[in-house]
Amino acid sequence: MSMESLQDLFVDQLKDLYNAEHQLIKALPRMAKAATDEKLKSAFEDHLEETRGHVERLEQIFEKMDESPKGKSCKAMKGLIEEGKEMMEEDAEPPVMDAGLIAAAQRVEHYEMAGYGCVRNYAKLLGDKEAARLLQETLDEEAAADEKLTSLADNGINRQAVQSN
């Protein structure tokens, strides 16, 4: 794909996010299964449903632009998921595992927030108010997921991990 305009970059970055979300749809069930804290397990399951919604929003944007969402592999998400997989393979005490899963998940959320923030700004600059609205909605959900993970960590899981020494 030729990168001659902000529109080209916008489409490219949307494709990257689309692939990233699909990778996450496969990874979240494994993370939920590895979590021992019920609230954390539930947070992963809830975010899986939200992630499916993120894919639907991206598909709406692609459809409106008459573009295919396919054709790009998100290497960054692949790496982040691989790191999460490595954490799940550790021989860790349950609260330590949960703390590690939160760290892995927050890396993913921060990556997604950066990506969605950029494409939302591109949509605004390109005058695509509907895409900007949809992308902001996803960005808000990603930020809420990150806040939930921080709350779970701060309000118990990390303290339990400290006590497992």
ZADO-1210 file (C-alpha; in nm, 4 decimals, padded with zeros to 6 digits):
<atoms>
<atom x="00.0000" y="00.0000" z="00.0000" code="MET" pos="1"/>
<atom x="00.1254" y="00.3439" z="-00.0937" code="SER" pos="2"/>
<atom x="00.1391" y="00.6063" z="00.1848" code="MET" pos="3"/>
<atom x="00.0737" y="00.9253" z="-00.0045" code="GLU" pos="4"/>
<atom x="-00.1819" y="01.0892" z="00.2229" code="SER" pos="5"/>
<atom x="-00.3204" y="01.0993" z="00.5734" code="LEU" pos="6"/>
<atom x="-00.6142" y="00.8991" z="00.4366" code="GLN" pos="7"/>
<atom x="-00.3728" y="00.6214" z="00.3354" code="ASP" pos="8"/>
<atom x="-00.2155" y="00.6243" z="00.6823" code="LEU" pos="9"/>
<atom x="-00.5622" y="00.6250" z="00.8421" code="PHE" pos="10"/>
<atom x="-00.6658" y="00.3126" z="00.6497" code="VAL" pos="11"/>
<atom x="-00.3336" y="00.1414" z="00.7246" code="ASP" pos="12"/>
<atom x="-00.3585" y="00.2115" z="01.0966" code="GLN" pos="13"/>
<atom x="-00.7215" y="00.0978" z="01.1080" code="LEU" pos="14"/>
<atom x="-00.6193" y="-00.2312" z="00.9453" code="LYS" pos="15"/>
<atom x="-00.3483" y="-00.2715" z="01.2083" code="ASP" pos="16"/>
<atom x="-00.6013" y="-00.2171" z="01.4872" code="LEU" pos="17"/>
<atom x="-00.8482" y="-00.4546" z="01.3221" code="TYR" pos="18"/>
<atom x="-00.5891" y="-00.7303" z="01.3204" code="ASN" pos="19"/>
<atom x="-00.4838" y="-00.6451" z="01.6761" code="ALA" pos="20"/>
<atom x="-00.8420" y="-00.6769" z="01.7987" code="GLU" pos="21"/>
<atom x="-00.8782" y="-01.0164" z="01.6295" code="HIS" pos="22"/>
<atom x="-00.5613" y="-01.1376" z="01.7979" code="GLN" pos="23"/>
<atom x="-00.6961" y="-01.0148" z="02.1303" code="LEU" pos="24"/>
<atom x="-01.0250" y="-01.1998" z="02.0794" code="ILE" pos="25"/>
<atom x="-00.8211" y="-01.5203" z="02.0702" code="LYS" pos="26"/>
<atom x="-00.5998" y="-01.4256" z="02.3673" code="ALA" pos="27"/>
<atom x="-00.8569" y="-01.2981" z="02.6188" code="LEU" pos="28"/>
<atom x="-01.0218" y="-01.6368" z="02.6833" code="PRO" pos="29"/>
<atom x="-00.6794" y="-01.7829" z="02.7659" code="ARG" pos="30"/>
<atom x="-00.6101" y="-01.4950" z="03.0027" code="MET" pos="31"/>
<atom x="-00.9475" y="-01.5409" z="03.1714" code="ALA" pos="32"/>
<atom x="-00.8762" y="-01.9115" z="03.2134" code="LYS" pos="33"/>
<atom x="-00.5333" y="-01.8398" z="03.3664" code="ALA" pos="34"/>
<atom x="-00.6709" y="-01.5817" z="03.6122" code="ALA" pos="35"/>
<atom x="-00.7469" y="-01.7098" z="03.9609" code="THR" pos="36"/>
<atom x="-00.9143" y="-01.3970" z="04.0975" code="ASP" pos="37"/>
<atom x="-01.2832" y="-01.4072" z="04.0038" code="GLU" pos="38"/>
<atom x="-01.3059" y="-01.0302" z="03.9482" code="LYS" pos="39"/>
<atom x="-01.0059" y="-01.0415" z="03.7162" code="LEU" pos="40"/>
<atom x="-01.1482" y="-01.3408" z="03.5295" code="LYS" pos="41"/>
<atom x="-01.4735" y="-01.1475" z="03.4903" code="SER" pos="42"/>
<atom x="-01.2886" y="-00.8359" z="03.3719" code="ALA" pos="43"/>
<atom x="-01.1207" y="-01.0374" z="03.0959" code="PHE" pos="44"/>
<atom x="-01.4525" y="-01.1955" z="02.9948" code="GLU" pos="45"/>
<atom x="-01.6277" y="-00.8568" z="02.9909" code="ASP" pos="46"/>
<atom x="-01.3499" y="-00.7050" z="02.7826" code="HIS" pos="47"/>
<atom x="-01.3783" y="-00.9907" z="02.5353" code="LEU" pos="48"/>
<atom x="-01.7355" y="-00.8829" z="02.4638" code="GLU" pos="49"/>
<atom x="-01.6266" y="-00.5200" z="02.4331" code="GLU" pos="50"/>
<atom x="-01.3475" y="-00.6243" z="02.1964" code="THR" pos="51"/>
<atom x="-01.6008" y="-00.7897" z="01.9684" code="ARG" pos="52"/>
<atom x="-01.7806" y="-00.4547" z="01.9645" code="GLY" pos="53"/>
<atom x="-01.4550" y="-00.2796" z="01.8727" code="HIS" pos="54"/>
<atom x="-01.4250" y="-00.5075" z="01.5707" code="VAL" pos="55"/>
<atom x="-01.7832" y="-00.4259" z="01.4693" code="GLU" pos="56"/>
<atom x="-01.7142" y="-00.0520" z="01.4908" code="ARG" pos="57"/>
<atom x="-01.4021" y="-00.0892" z="01.2799" code="LEU" pos="58"/>
<atom x="-01.6015" y="-00.2890" z="01.0244" code="GLU" pos="59"/>
<atom x="-01.8578" y="-00.0058" z="01.0098" code="GLN" pos="60"/>
<atom x="-01.5809" y="00.2431" z="00.9362" code="ILE" pos="61"/>
<atom x="-01.4283" y="00.0208" z="00.6668" code="PHE" pos="62"/>
<atom x="-01.7676" y="-00.0378" z="00.5096" code="GLU" pos="63"/>
<atom x="-01.8391" y="00.3352" z="00.4921" code="LYS" pos="64"/>
<atom x="-01.4991" y="00.3914" z="00.3259" code="MET" pos="65"/>
<atom x="-01.5560" y="00.0935" z="00.0928" code="ASP" pos="66"/>
<atom x="-01.2270" y="-00.0583" z="00.2106" code="GLU" pos="67"/>
<atom x="-01.1345" y="-00.4084" z="00.3224" code="SER" pos="68"/>
<atom x="-01.0223" y="-00.4354" z="00.6851" code="PRO" pos="69"/>
<atom x="-00.7887" y="-00.7226" z="00.6041" code="LYS" pos="70"/>
<atom x="-00.4339" y="-00.7351" z="00.4807" code="GLY" pos="71"/>
<atom x="-00.2266" y="-00.6218" z="00.7763" code="LYS" pos="72"/>
<atom x="-00.0692" y="-00.8140" z="01.0626" code="SER" pos="73"/>
<atom x="-00.0175" y="-00.6251" z="01.3878" code="CYS" pos="74"/>
<atom x="00.3291" y="-00.7302" z="01.4988" code="LYS" pos="75"/>
<atom x="00.3113" y="-00.5219" z="01.8169" code="ALA" pos="76"/>
<atom x="-00.0005" y="-00.7014" z="01.9407" code="MET" pos="77"/>
<atom x="00.1549" y="-01.0331" z="01.8493" code="LYS" pos="78"/>
<atom x="00.4521" y="-00.9480" z="02.0698" code="GLY" pos="79"/>
<atom x="00.2384" y="-00.8239" z="02.3576" code="LEU" pos="80"/>
<atom x="00.0281" y="-01.1396" z="02.3473" code="ILE" pos="81"/>
<atom x="00.3418" y="-01.3528" z="02.3333" code="GLU" pos="82"/>
<atom x="00.4690" y="-01.1816" z="02.6488" code="GLU" pos="83"/>
<atom x="00.1349" y="-01.2518" z="02.8162" code="GLY" pos="84"/>
<atom x="00.1632" y="-01.6155" z="02.7082" code="LYS" pos="85"/>
<atom x="00.5083" y="-01.6363" z="02.8644" code="GLU" pos="86"/>
<atom x="00.3612" y="-01.5058" z="03.1897" code="MET" pos="87"/>
<atom x="00.0915" y="-01.7725" z="03.1823" code="MET" pos="88"/>
<atom x="00.3589" y="-02.0414" z="03.1445" code="GLU" pos="89"/>
<atom x="00.5404" y="-01.9314" z="03.4610" code="GLU" pos="90"/>
<atom x="00.5207" y="-02.1391" z="03.7759" code="ASP" pos="91"/>
<atom x="00.3758" y="-01.8561" z="03.9846" code="ALA" pos="92"/>
<atom x="00.1690" y="-01.8333" z="04.2977" code="GLU" pos="93"/>
<atom x="-00.1934" y="-01.7496" z="04.2048" code="PRO" pos="94"/>
<atom x="-00.1868" y="-01.3830" z="04.3180" code="PRO" pos="95"/>
<atom x="00.1513" y="-01.3324" z="04.1491" code="VAL" pos="96"/>
<atom x="00.0112" y="-01.4835" z="03.8279" code="MET" pos="97"/>
<atom x="-00.2885" y="-01.2501" z="03.8481" code="ASP" pos="98"/>
<atom x="-00.0613" y="-00.9479" z="03.9032" code="ALA" pos="99"/>
<atom x="00.1438" y="-01.0546" z="03.5995" code="GLY" pos="100"/>
<atom x="-00.1705" y="-01.0977" z="03.3901" code="LEU" pos="101"/>
<atom x="-00.2798" y="-00.7464" z="03.4845" code="ILE" pos="102"/>
<atom x="00.0591" y="-00.6092" z="03.3794" code="ALA" pos="103"/>
<atom x="00.0359" y="-00.7903" z="03.0449" code="ALA" pos="104"/>
<atom x="-00.3225" y="-00.6741" z="02.9896" code="ALA" pos="105"/>
<atom x="-00.2392" y="-00.3146" z="03.0729" code="GLN" pos="106"/>
<atom x="00.0416" y="-00.3146" z="02.8185" code="ARG" pos="107"/>
<atom x="-00.2173" y="-00.4228" z="02.5616" code="VAL" pos="108"/>
<atom x="-00.4653" y="-00.1553" z="02.6730" code="GLU" pos="109"/>
<atom x="-00.2039" y="00.1194" z="02.6532" code="HIS" pos="110"/>
<atom x="-00.1015" y="00.0075" z="02.3059" code="TYR" pos="111"/>
<atom x="-00.4641" y="00.0121" z="02.1944" code="GLU" pos="112"/>
<atom x="-00.5297" y="00.3520" z="02.3519" code="MET" pos="113"/>
<atom x="-00.2324" y="00.4971" z="02.1630" code="ALA" pos="114"/>
<atom x="-00.3556" y="00.3481" z="01.8359" code="GLY" pos="115"/>
<atom x="-00.7168" y="00.4522" z="01.8781" code="TYR" pos="116"/>
<atom x="-00.6158" y="00.8019" z="01.9878" code="GLY" pos="117"/>
<atom x="-00.4151" y="00.8468" z="01.6687" code="CYS" pos="118"/>
<atom x="-00.6816" y="00.7180" z="01.4299" code="VAL" pos="119"/>
<atom x="-00.9505" y="00.9186" z="01.6078" code="ARG" pos="120"/>
<atom x="-00.7422" y="01.2317" z="01.5492" code="ASN" pos="121"/>
<atom x="-00.6878" y="01.1362" z="01.1842" code="TYR" pos="122"/>
<atom x="-01.0624" y="01.0906" z="01.1402" code="ALA" pos="123"/>
<atom x="-01.1241" y="01.4377" z="01.2850" code="LYS" pos="124"/>
<atom x="-00.8647" y="01.5951" z="01.0561" code="LEU" pos="125"/>
<atom x="-01.0130" y="01.4124" z="00.7567" code="LEU" pos="126"/>
<atom x="-01.3603" y="01.5408" z="00.8461" code="GLY" pos="127"/>
<atom x="-01.5055" y="01.1965" z="00.9162" code="ASP" pos="128"/>
<atom x="-01.7148" y="01.2790" z="01.2206" code="LYS" pos="129"/>
<atom x="-01.8847" y="00.9389" z="01.2349" code="GLU" pos="130"/>
<atom x="-01.5550" y="00.7503" z="01.2341" code="ALA" pos="131"/>
<atom x="-01.4176" y="00.9898" z="01.4964" code="ALA" pos="132"/>
<atom x="-01.7223" y="00.9242" z="01.7160" code="ARG" pos="133"/>
<atom x="-01.6950" y="00.5460" z="01.6800" code="LEU" pos="134"/>
<atom x="-01.3219" y="00.5513" z="01.7491" code="LEU" pos="135"/>
<atom x="-01.3715" y="00.7737" z="02.0538" code="GLN" pos="136"/>
<atom x="-01.6272" y="00.5264" z="02.1856" code="GLU" pos="137"/>
<atom x="-01.3718" y="00.2460" z="02.1572" code="THR" pos="138"/>
<atom x="-01.0993" y="00.4642" z="02.3077" code="LEU" pos="139"/>
<atom x="-01.3254" y="00.5343" z="02.6060" code="ASP" pos="140"/>
<atom x="-01.3870" y="00.1615" z="02.6555" code="GLU" pos="141"/>
<atom x="-01.0151" y="00.0842" z="02.6360" code="GLU" pos="142"/>
<atom x="-00.9453" y="00.3519" z="02.8986" code="ALA" pos="143"/>
<atom x="-01.2210" y="00.2130" z="03.1220" code="ALA" pos="144"/>
<atom x="-01.0746" y="-00.1379" z="03.0909" code="ALA" pos="145"/>
<atom x="-00.7336" y="-00.0019" z="03.1900" code="ASP" pos="146"/>
<atom x="-00.8855" y="00.1774" z="03.4907" code="GLU" pos="147"/>
<atom x="-01.0624" y="-00.1419" z="03.5962" code="LYS" pos="148"/>
<atom x="-00.7367" y="-00.3355" z="03.5805" code="LEU" pos="149"/>
<atom x="-00.5617" y="-00.0665" z="03.7849" code="THR" pos="150"/>
<atom x="-00.8377" y="-00.0823" z="04.0434" code="SER" pos="151"/>
<atom x="-00.8162" y="-00.4616" z="04.0678" code="LEU" pos="152"/>
<atom x="-00.4396" y="-00.4394" z="04.1084" code="ALA" pos="153"/>
<atom x="-00.4449" y="-00.1571" z="04.3621" code="ASP" pos="154"/>
<atom x="-00.7360" y="-00.2901" z="04.5643" code="ASN" pos="155"/>
<atom x="-00.6167" y="-00.6372" z="04.6352" code="GLY" pos="156"/>
<atom x="-00.4340" y="-00.8435" z="04.3761" code="ILE" pos="157"/>
<atom x="-00.0957" y="-00.6713" z="04.4074" code="ASN" pos="158"/>
<atom x="-00.1240" y="-00.6737" z="04.7891" code="ARG" pos="159"/>
<atom x="-00.1980" y="-01.0464" z="04.7797" code="GLN" pos="160"/>
<atom x="00.1047" y="-01.0963" z="04.5547" code="ALA" pos="161"/>
<atom x="00.3243" y="-00.9177" z="04.8109" code="VAL" pos="162"/>
<atom x="00.1941" y="-01.1452" z="05.0862" code="GLN" pos="163"/>
<atom x="00.2679" y="-01.4615" z="04.8921" code="SER" pos="164"/>
<atom x="00.6419" y="-01.4165" z="04.9612" code="ASN" pos="165"/>
</atoms>
